[in-house]
Amino acid sequence: MSVVLGVAMRTGMFLIQPSVQVMMAARCVFAGPIKRLSPRVSFTQSRSWCSDGPVSDRNEVRLHWLDGEDNGIVEVLMCRERARNSLGRVFVNQMRELVSSVHCDTAVRVVIFRSLIPGVFCSGADLKERAQMSNPEAELFVHGLRSLMSDIAALPMPTIAAVDGFALGGGLELALACDLRTAAHSAQMGLIETTRGLLPGAGGSQRLPRTVGFAMAKELIFTGRRVGGEQAAELGLVNRSVPQNQTRDAAHKEALSLAREILPQAPIAVRMAKLAMNRGSDVDISSGMAIEGMCYARLIPTKDRQEGMAAFIEKRLPRYTGE
């Protein structure tokens, strides 16, 4: 029995009832804003953090809080330049901390995951680092990586992956953990683990079939094939694909456009809709209907629902506050 399976059986993680999961997940939807663990920064400042100094000084992942009309959009910036945003220990630990810091912050309405490294979203596993691990260490690390992807998928607000370059192996698994994906035509995506004697171990074997269908997912995983942005859109792997631009950030610009469409909507309603769809997709339709009803009931007493009704009657744009 593996260490991971043994832990799972001892903790009973497979025995949580759907209704309990919904109530647990809904707690952060209505929680008050928490103190941010990272300061608001400008885009220019964020770029200066992409360095390859001593491990203790590296900032391989950072948050960027947008202001003005984009207030409420937060970007997770990946900038491990020399290693092409590969999933090493420092990168994963910093990503986990940042994901945790935004999880219960109700001021955050949309999160965009993007790379500051031209031509790369995330290149997947850090094979040089992985080669130095013992078998138990590698198993434990991949378990932590799988847990990180689950944490990203469990964020209560909508998440968007902006894929402007390579997203291979764990890089595509990171994108699959997001709700929505935009890609440049020139992007390359694939779960290539079978070409390395492995299988997708950070959620890819489960999320890809749920995204493109089981037959196509099996074909892509069995062959280790890479697909470009246009084909990814045709398969439903990404929501939008656009031609790459001279600044090589077309997918990011498209992700921002999509985030700006979400931003004006009632934030609690958007979060509860996400919860209803995510939880409902894991159960039979009768249970899914019950989950939908629970989520809908949580919206009835909100000020945002009252504001939406009033705005409709008064023929004006609503002003949602997330209450």
N, C-alpha and C positions, 0 to 999 in steps of 0.2 A: 504493500500500500504506500502511495507517495505521501510525502510530508504534507502537501497541499490538501489531498483528499482526506488525510487523517484529521487535519485541523478543521476542515469543513464538517466532517461527521461529528467531531467532538463539540463544535459550537452550534450545531443544528442550523446552519445557515440556509439549508434547503427546506426548512419547515415553517418559514414565515408565511402567514396567510396573506392573500392579495389585499384584503381590506385593511389589514394592519400596515402593509407596505404603503398603501395609498395615504393613510393617515400620517405615517412617519414622513413620507415625502412632502406632504402638504404643509408640514409645520413651517418650513422655511419660506413658503409662499406668503405667509401672513406675518412672518417675523419682522420686527422693526429693523431699520438699517443698523449695521454693526460698524464699529470703528475700522476703517480700512488699515490693512497691514502694510500697504505700500503707498507712498505719496503719489498724487497726481503729477504727471510729467508731460512735457511736450514731446512731440515726435522727434525733434532734433536731439533732445537729451536722451531719448530711448536708444537712438542709433549709437551713441557714444558708449553704451554699455556692452557692445558686442566685442569682447576682447578674449584673448587666449593667454591671460596671465596665469599666476599660480592658482591652483584649484580653489583655494579659499577666497580668491578675489574675483573669480569668474562670475559673470552674470549671463547665463546661457538662455534664460527665459525671463521676460519682464512684462509688466502690465503697462498699458497706455490708456489713459482715461480721456476720451474725447469730450470737448466742451462745446459751448454755444448751442446751436440747433441740434448737434449730435450728442448732447449730454444724455447719458444713459447707455451709450455704446462703449464697451471696453474691449480693447484688443490685447490678446496674448501674443507677444512678439518672441519668436524663436530666432536666436542669433548665435548659434554655436558654429562659427564660420569654418574653421579648419576641418572639423569633423562632419560638415554638411548636415548639421542638426540631427546627428545620429543619437540614438536613445541610450546615452550613458548614464551612470549613476547620478552625477551632478545634475544633468539635464532633467532626469526623471524626478529627482527630489525637489528641484526648484519648481518644476511644473506642478507637482502635487501640492506644494505649499500655496502657489498662486490660485489653483483651482479651489482649494479649501477656503482661501480668503474671500473669494467672490460668491461662494455658494449661498450664503444666507444674507447677502447684501441686497436689499430690495431696491436700492438705487440703480442697480445694474439691470438693464432691460434686454440687452443683446450682447453676446460675447463672440468676437471674431478671432479665430486662430489663424495666424499668418506668419510667414517667414520674412526676415530681413536679408536673407542670403539669396542673391539672384540665381534663378534657375533651379532652386531647391525648396521644397516644402519641408519634407523630413525624409532622410534616406534610410530610415529603419534602424535595425540593431547596430550597435557599436561592436562590430565583430572582433576588433583588436582587444577591446576590454573584455568581451565575452570569452575570448580564448584563454584568458588568464583565470577564469573561474573554474572551480571544481564542479562536478555534476550536481551535488546538492545546492551549491551556491547559484548555479545557473537556473535550477528549477525555482529556487526561492526568488531570484531576481525577476524571472518571467511572471511568476505569480504576482509580484508587486506591480509589474507593468500592466498586467491584466486588470488589477485593481485600480490603477490610475485611469485606464480607459473607461472603466465602469464609473469612476468618479466624474469623469467628463460627461459621460452619457446621462448621469444623474443630476447634472446642473439643472436647476428649475427653470431657468430662462432659456430662450432659444440660443443655439450655438451654430456658428457658420465656420466652415473650413474654407479658406481661400487658397487654392492650390495653383500656384504660379510656376511650379516646376516639378521635380521628381517627388513622388509620394510612393515609396516602395516598402513592402513588408510592414513593419510597425508604423511607418509613416502613413500608409493608407489606412491602417487600423485606427490611428488617431483621427483621421478625417472621417472614417465610418462612425466613430463615437459621437461625432457632431450631428446635429439635427439636419443641417443643410450643407451643401457643398457647391462652391463655384470653382471653375477651372479655366485656365487658358487653353486654347487649342493645342499649344505646344507642350502642355504638361504630360507627364508619363506616370501612370498609376498601375500598380499590380501587387498582388500577394505572391511574392516570388520564393516563399520559404521552401517549397518542394525542390527547388533547384539547389538548395543548400542542405538537403537531407532533413528538413524539418517540416512542420505544418504551422499555419498561422496560430500563434499562441497567445495573442493579446486581444482576443475577441473576434478576429477576422473570420474564422470558420463559422461563426454564429451570425455576425452582423451582415456579411456580404450576401448570404442567401436571403436574408430578410430584406435586402435592398434591391437586388437584381433578379431574384428568383433562384431556386435551388439548382436547376439544370445549368444555367449560365454560370453560377458561382462555382459549381463543381468543375466546369470546363476551365474557368480562369485559374482555379487553385491547382487542379491536376496538372495543367500545362505550365504554370508559373508565368503566364502571358502578361505582357504590359499593354495597356490601352492608352491612347491619346485622349485629349479633352473632348473632342467632338464625338468619338465613339463612346466615351464614358457617359455623355449626355444622352446618346441614343439608347444605351443600356439602362438608364436611370440611376447610374452610379453617382452622377452629379446632377444638381438641379439646373445649373446654367453653365454654358461654355461659351467663351468669347475669344476673339482673336487677340493674340498677345500684342502689347504696345511697345513703344521704344523704351519706356522706363521699366518694362518687364513686371508690371504690377496690375495687369488687366483683371485678373481674378480677384485681387483685393478691392479694386474699384467696384467691381460687380457685387462683391460681398457687402461693401458699404451701401450700395444702392439698395440691396435687399434688406439690410438692417434698417435703413431709413424708411422702408415700407412698413416694417414691423413696429418701429418706434412710436408712432402716434396711437397705436391700439392700446386698449385697456391692459395694463401689465399683468394684473392678477388673472384676468380672463385668459390671456395668452399662456401664462404659466399653468393654469389648471387645464387648459386644452392640451398642452404638452403632456401633462401627467395622465390625463384620461387616455390619450392615444398610446403612450408608452406602456402603461400598465394594462390597458385593454388588449394590446396586441399579443400579450403573453398568455392570455386565458381564452376560454370559449366565449362566444358572443353573448350568452346570457350573463356571464360574470362581467364581461366588458360593459354591458348595459348598466349593471349595478354600479360599477366604478364610475361610469359617466354620470349617473344620478348623484353619487356622493360628491363628485367634483362640482356639478351644477349647483347643488345645495349650498356649497361653500361660497358661491358668488351672490346668492340672493341678498344677504344683508350688507353687501359692500357699498360704499359711497360711489364707487366707479359705475356700478350698475344703475344707480339712481341718476348719475350724471349722464350716462349714455341715453337713458330714456328722456331726460329733460332736454338734452341737445337735439334729439330727434323731433320732439314736439315743438321746440322753439326754432327749428331749422337753422342750427348753427353747428360749428365744429365742437366736439366734446373736449373737455380739458380734464384728462384723467390724472389722478394723483397717486394711484396705487394703494388706495385705502378701501 
